[in-house]
Amino acid sequence: MLGRWLRALDARDAESPHILFFSGYVSRRSLTGPVPRFTFREETIGQGLATARPNISILAGETLALAAAALFFFSRSGVSL
């Protein structure tokens, strides 16, 4: 039922190439342009680090905050090493 609904929805769109990837179904309508292809473009190390910088800083901040809280609560517990 879902497959039939999706095919009907796809058939209503005149600009769609009507290619659905269900087993046993690929539309016979010809494509008007080239099929887009995926091309892998690897980032440089600098670009990768620049992209990851916000996430790394958040992780470092959370780690420092948890370490400070653990140290504070351990010092208040009265347990000595």
C-alpha positions as CSV (number, residue, x, y, z in Angstrom):
1,M,0.0,0.0,0.0
2,L,2.8,2.4,0.9
3,G,4.6,1.6,-2.4
4,R,1.5,2.3,-4.5
5,W,1.0,5.6,-2.6
6,L,4.6,6.6,-3.3
7,R,4.4,5.7,-7.0
8,A,1.2,7.7,-7.4
9,L,2.7,10.6,-5.6
10,D,5.8,10.5,-7.8
11,A,3.7,10.1,-11.0
12,R,1.9,13.4,-10.2
13,D,5.1,15.4,-10.2
14,A,5.8,16.3,-13.9
15,E,9.4,17.4,-13.2
16,S,10.4,14.2,-11.4
17,P,12.5,11.7,-13.3
18,H,10.2,9.0,-11.8
19,I,12.9,6.7,-10.6
20,L,11.9,4.9,-7.4
21,F,14.1,2.3,-5.9
22,F,11.6,-0.4,-4.8
23,S,12.4,-4.0,-5.6
24,G,10.7,-4.8,-8.9
25,Y,10.0,-1.2,-9.8
26,V,12.0,1.3,-11.8
27,S,10.1,3.7,-14.0
28,R,10.7,3.5,-17.7
29,R,10.5,7.3,-18.2
30,S,13.7,8.5,-19.8
31,L,15.9,11.0,-18.0
32,T,16.2,14.5,-19.5
33,G,19.6,15.2,-18.2
34,P,22.7,13.4,-16.8
35,V,22.4,11.4,-13.6
36,P,24.1,13.2,-10.8
37,R,27.2,11.3,-9.6
38,F,28.8,11.5,-6.1
39,T,32.4,12.6,-6.1
40,F,34.5,12.3,-3.0
41,R,36.5,15.3,-2.1
42,E,38.7,14.7,0.9
43,E,39.3,17.7,3.2
44,T,42.8,18.7,4.3
45,I,43.8,18.2,7.9
46,G,43.4,21.9,8.6
47,Q,39.9,21.9,7.2
48,G,39.0,18.9,9.2
49,L,40.4,20.4,12.5
50,A,38.6,23.7,11.8
51,T,35.3,21.8,11.3
52,A,35.8,19.8,14.5
53,R,37.0,22.7,16.6
54,P,33.5,23.6,18.1
55,N,32.8,20.0,19.0
56,I,36.2,19.5,20.6
57,S,35.9,22.7,22.6
58,I,32.5,21.7,23.9
59,L,33.8,18.2,24.9
60,A,36.8,19.8,26.6
61,G,34.6,22.2,28.5
62,E,32.3,19.5,29.7
63,T,35.2,17.3,30.7
64,L,36.8,20.2,32.7
65,A,33.4,21.0,34.4
66,L,32.9,17.4,35.4
67,A,36.4,17.1,36.7
68,A,36.0,20.3,38.7
69,A,32.7,19.1,40.1
70,A,34.2,15.7,41.0
71,L,37.1,17.4,42.8
72,F,34.8,19.8,44.7
73,F,32.5,17.0,45.9
74,F,35.4,14.7,46.8
75,S,37.0,17.5,48.8
76,R,33.7,18.1,50.7
77,S,33.2,14.4,51.4
78,G,35.7,14.3,54.3
79,V,37.5,11.3,52.8
80,S,41.3,11.8,52.8
81,L,43.8,10.0,50.7
